[in-house]
Amino acid sequence: MDVIPNSHNFYDRNNDKYRKLLNKIKYFKKIYDVNTVTNRYKIFFYDENKKEIFSSYVECFGRLINNWFFWGWANSRADPILITYMKRLINYGLDIELSDGIKNDFMVIKDLLLESRLYAEDTLMLDTYCALGMYLIKKELLIRTNNWVNKELFKSPQELYLQNEDPKKDVVDFLLILNPPNLAELDLE
């Protein structure tokens, strides 16, 4: 079964690719973009000098609460437009057929994709969940934040919020970046 090792390779390669970018992000501003056909959430990312680095539409990939990881599709309050890719992920899991010959190989993957919450006892387990999801939906960039869930932030989109206000917070949201920037066009030094 090559899916797990391949997903880790994909995830690690993209984390290395975007490491400088992720380290540079200090603030963000988010808006609900009603001018798009699909009415998506858009986030603008800023450096420590509050200079815009890039912007992207985002979706909810998942949430970590006290070592429990919840897939984005498991959020019953999520706007359906926020979990389009995550619905593809659950459908992928539902479509895995477990015939006798491949039952053991794919049973683990099917279970991981269809369980609404998964225990992440350490960062390796959490990275495995993220790697598997990112690999299967073929998206490269995932950003973690503590501030995403606060709906009040949308009332004043001109304000900037710290990217990780408190890294030891019990709730961490994982945002799927739908339009990653072209790194060659950015000044990341």
N, C-alpha and C positions, 0 to 999 in steps of 0.2 A: 504494500500500500504506500504509494508515493505522495499522497495528498498532503499529509501532515508535514513531512520534510520539505516538500515543494512550497507549501504555504509559509513555512518559517523562512525559507530562502527569499521568497518574494517580499515578505514583511521586513526582514532584516535589510535587504538591499534597498528598499524604499526608505526605511528609517535612516540609513546611512546617507542616502541621496538628499533627504530633506533636513538633516540634522542641524545645519547652520541656520536654515530658515526657522525651524522650530525654536532654536535657542534665541533668535533675534526677536521673536514675538513677545511683547510685554503687555499690550493692551488690545482690546477689540471693541468694536461697535457693531451692533446688529440691527437690522431693519427687516420688516416684512415687506417684500417687494411685490406690490399689487400690479405693477406694470408688466410683469411677465405673463406669459400664457398660462403658466402653472402656479402662479402665486407662491413663490418660494421665499425662504428665509435667506438673507444675504448677510455675510459678516465681512467687515473691514478689519484687517489686522495691522497693528502699528508697532513701531520699535519703541525703545525707551525714551526717545525724544518726541514721541507722539506723531511721528512721520509715518504716513501710510506705506505699508510694504506691499500688500495685495488685498484683493477682495475675492470672495467666492460664494456661490450658493452652497448650502450645507443641508445635510440630513442627519437625523439622530441614528447613530450606529449602535449605541448602547449606553448603559449606566452601571457604575460600580457603587454599591451601597454596602458598607461594612463587610467587604470581601465577597459579596455576592454580585456576580455580573449578570445583568439583564439585557437581552438583545433588544434593539430598538423596536422590533415588531411586537414585543411584549408590553409596551407602554400603552395601556388602554386609553390614555388621555391624549396621545400624540395625534396631531393633525395628520391625516393620511398622506399628505404631500411630503411630510417629514420622514416617512419610512418606505418610500418607493423601492429603494435598493434592498432594504431589509426584508420586504415582502418577497423579493426575488430569492433571498437567502432561505427563508422558511419554505418556499415552494421547491427549491432545490432539495432540501431535506425531505420533503414530502414525496418527491419524485424518485428517491433512491429506493429501488426494489431489492429486497434481500432474498435472492435465490440461494440455494444451498451452497453453491461454489464460492460465492463472494460474501456470504452472510457475516462472517467474522471481520473481514476487512472493512466493510462499510457500515457495520452496525454502530461503531463508535462515532463515526462522522454523522450519521443520521441522528443519533442520540444528542450529540453536541448541538446540532442545528435546531432540533425540535424542543429541547428543554428551554423553558422560558427563563429560568435562572440557573446559573452555574456557579459553583463555589470556586473561588480563586484563592487558594491558600497561600500562593506566592506569585511573584511577578512572572515566572515561567508559565504558569497556568493561564494567567490573564493574557500574556502575549500569545499563547497558543489559540485562545478564543479569537483574539483580534486578528491574528495571522490567518486563521482559517476563513474568517468572514471576508477579510480584504482580498485574499487570494481568489475566493469563489466569485466575488462580485467584480473583480478586476479593477479595483480602485487603489490608488497609491498612497493617499495622504489622510491620516487620521490625527485629529488634534484633541487633546484632553483639556477640559476646563472645569472649574468649580462653579462658574457663574451662569451657565446656560439656562438652568431651570427657572430663573427669576423672570417671570412674565412682566414684571414692572419695568424691566429694562426697555421693553418695546415702546413704552409711553414717551420716552425721551431719547430718541436714537442719536441725538447729537452728543450725548455723554459717552465718555470712554470708560471702560472697565478693565481692571487688572486681569490679565490672562489667567493667572493662578493666584488668586487672593490668599488662599491657605492650602498648600499642598497636602496637609494632614487632615483635611476635611473628610468627613465620612462619605460624602457623595461626590463622585467624579463623573462628568458626562463626556462621552466620546463622540466627536463630530466628524462625520464623513465629509471631506472636502471634495465637492463635485468638479470644481474648476481649478486644479492646482496651478500655481504660477509657473511660467517658464523661468527656471532658475538662472539661465544665462542672461536674462534681462534685468536681474536684481543685483543690487549692491549688498552683498551679505558679509562684507568684511568689517 
